[in-house]
């Protein structure tokens, strides 16, 4: 639910600026969630876990179409298949969609590993975790038909939920990824840029021959309703016109997202708020962050890596103990910060955010409040771990929080929410530098100001919660270091490394790899990633791997091995 602008995409459905406000803001609920409630005769008043997985939080509404917030499902997914180099256009079919989406890090699981049946009935395993759809169906107002020449609008649309970004594959005792998904984990393989750039390429192919493209849509989705067929064909002219605006930069996003497992919520927010030119690529709008695990989120007093979003009239950075982390009032305040991200992450209409805050409250009260990371599945050297526990208390706890004493799966009991300046930590400053005055001004003049105090160029980062650190590689706020061992030994940090669909190294803790002759830290021979991996380049803006070096300077090699062993348990 944090910084993810997955489907707030390029405005191929920006039908006309004059249409904004012509259509209703009435949401069309996620079909998956409504089916779940109906099939299980389930009381929606106790549905936080289900909402995390399947709720659209009001984002599926007709007005969202006027600014390109939600995707026209059949058009975009057919384009995705059409541009796929592994498929032949005359053979593409609907069953190919999940397989191709998975190549960009969307997870098609066999099961949900941490579904709590004491909270809610277990759902059917979704085709793609966090991907939802519904059919929007309404009469077009007479005064709007000059721009949208339809009497009736009907089209299946899609969007993501929190779970698309904040769910992870699980790992076995050898570090090999499994298809049993862990809700709340960070999706370290989701490739936003790659996914939408492939759709963009497919749309260019489709618009070059619109009749052939529609035949491909029928091929992938047979038996299209006649009203939806007419709606789709009517949109083709708008799509073709909008595509031309993207030709100068030949890509979808006007800012970098970084690659698999990375995202740029600041860039997305500034684009969607009209604060930057969405048709001109700016490499310095690189507020890149690694998608985090969101367990123990109740221990935070602000959100985002730089703490930029705080609670109005409360200290932005203050210690939180276990009692406060579970306090309903505090959790509601954190949920209200999270609701803000349905704007930039799910493309929600600003008007629909406040009415849906109670549903985000449910997610926090009934799911996130008790959310923990998976237990480390490998072997533990208890002697080393015990020594590492003492080192953690001495060297790390002041910034990263205090855990229950002992090495039997320690639980977080207090978190300092310590803000560390860039002058001290020396990590890449691009992320916090991009939270500028226009961002703050925009939030202060909208409904966001009621719930969020947006900071401006705060000058550093909040030391992160380390729960689940063993499976959340790569490390640092921008995901620039592939293993904890390399983090502890700065001279060994890779300048380039393979990322996405990776296995885990339980010795060095992080991405399993070897350094090739060209200097790239890459997957070992014989390992095949489960999606199309990318290469992280630390020379790119916002992607430097420097920083957090002095904190390890006083540790011996033996100390580092001991600390690594303890960190596996968090």
Secondary structure, DSSP 4 states (H G I P E B T S, - for coil): --S--SSS---TT---GGGTTTS---B---HHHHHHHHHHT--GGG-HHHHHHH--TT--BHHHHTTT-SEEHHHHHHHHHHT-TTS-GGG--TTHHHHHHHTTT----SEETT--TTTSPPPPPPSSTTEEEEEEEEEPPGGGTTTS--SEEEEEEEEE-HHHHSEEEEE-TTS-EEEEEEETS--TT--HHHHHHHHHHHHHHHHHSHHHHHHHHHHHS-S--HHHHHHHHHHHHHHHHHHHHTTTTTSS-SS---STTEE-HHHHHHHHTTSS-TTS--TT----EEPPP-TTGGG-SEESTT--EE-TTS-SS--EEHHHHT-HHHHHHHHHHHHHHHHHTT---HHHHHHTHHHHHHHHHHTGGG--PPPP-S---HHHHHHHHHHHHHHTHHHH-EE-SSSSS--EEEE---EEEHHHH----HHHHTS-HHHHHHHHTSGGGGT-EE----SEEEPPP-TTGGGS-SBTTTT-BSBHHHHHSGGG--SEEEESS--EETTTTEE--EE-TTSEEEPPTT---SS--EEEETTSTT-------GGGTT--HHHHHHHHHHHTT-
